[in-house]
Amino acid sequence: MTYTFDLTDYSDESAVVAENALRGLGGVDSVDVDRVAETITVNSTTLTYGEVLSAIRQAGVPAK
Protein backbone atom coordinates (compact mmCIF):
# COMPACT_ATOMS: atom_id res chain seq x y z
CA MET A 1 0.00 0.00 0.00
CA THR A 2 1.00 3.60 -0.55
CA TYR A 3 0.31 6.15 2.17
CA THR A 4 0.82 9.92 2.00
CA PHE A 5 1.03 12.05 5.13
CA ASP A 6 1.00 15.82 5.58
CA LEU A 7 3.89 16.99 7.74
CA THR A 8 1.92 19.60 9.66
CA ASP A 9 4.87 21.55 11.11
CA TYR A 10 7.16 21.09 8.12
CA SER A 11 10.88 21.75 8.16
CA ASP A 12 13.67 20.02 6.27
CA GLU A 13 14.96 18.74 9.61
CA SER A 14 11.63 17.17 10.59
CA ALA A 15 11.31 15.59 7.15
CA VAL A 16 14.75 13.98 7.54
CA VAL A 17 13.86 12.71 11.03
CA ALA A 18 10.63 11.16 9.73
CA GLU A 19 12.37 9.67 6.69
CA ASN A 20 15.15 8.12 8.78
CA ALA A 21 12.68 6.69 11.29
CA LEU A 22 10.67 5.08 8.50
CA ARG A 23 13.70 3.71 6.67
CA GLY A 24 14.71 1.95 9.88
CA LEU A 25 11.28 0.39 10.24
CA GLY A 26 10.79 -3.16 9.02
CA GLY A 27 8.20 -3.50 6.30
CA VAL A 28 8.82 -0.15 4.61
CA ASP A 29 9.67 -0.56 0.93
CA SER A 30 10.27 3.09 0.04
CA VAL A 31 10.00 6.61 1.43
CA ASP A 32 9.70 9.82 -0.58
CA VAL A 33 9.65 13.35 0.85
CA ASP A 34 8.00 16.07 -1.23
CA ARG A 35 9.41 19.30 0.15
CA VAL A 36 7.15 21.49 -2.00
CA ALA A 37 3.92 19.75 -0.95
CA GLU A 38 5.28 19.21 2.61
CA THR A 39 4.31 15.53 2.52
CA ILE A 40 5.94 12.16 2.97
CA THR A 41 4.85 9.14 0.94
CA VAL A 42 5.52 5.62 2.18
CA ASN A 43 5.18 2.29 0.38
CA SER A 44 4.74 -0.76 2.58
CA THR A 45 3.47 -4.25 1.87
CA THR A 46 2.98 -5.14 5.54
CA LEU A 47 2.30 -2.01 7.61
CA THR A 48 -1.05 -0.27 8.01
CA TYR A 49 -1.69 3.45 7.66
CA GLY A 50 -1.97 3.73 11.44
CA GLU A 51 1.30 1.91 12.07
CA VAL A 52 3.20 4.18 9.68
CA LEU A 53 1.57 7.32 11.11
CA SER A 54 2.42 6.15 14.62
CA ALA A 55 6.07 5.64 13.66
CA ILE A 56 6.27 9.17 12.25
CA ARG A 57 4.70 10.64 15.38
CA GLN A 58 6.89 8.55 17.71
CA ALA A 59 9.89 10.12 15.98
CA GLY A 60 8.55 13.47 17.20
CA VAL A 61 7.24 14.67 13.85
CA PRO A 62 3.65 15.98 13.72
CA ALA A 63 1.77 14.44 10.81
CA LYS A 64 -1.73 13.72 9.63
Stockholm file with secondary structure:
# STOCKHOLM 1.0

chainA/1-64         MTYTFDLTDYSDESAVVAENALRGLGGVDSVDVDRVAETITVNSTTLTYGEVLSAIRQAGVPAK
#=GR chainA/1-64 SS CEEEEEBTTCCHHHHHHHHHHHHTSTTEEEEEEETTTTEEEEEESSCCHHHHHHHHHHTTCCBC
#=GC SS_cons        CEEEEEBTTCCHHHHHHHHHHHHTSTTEEEEEEETTTTEEEEEESSCCHHHHHHHHHHTTCCBC
//
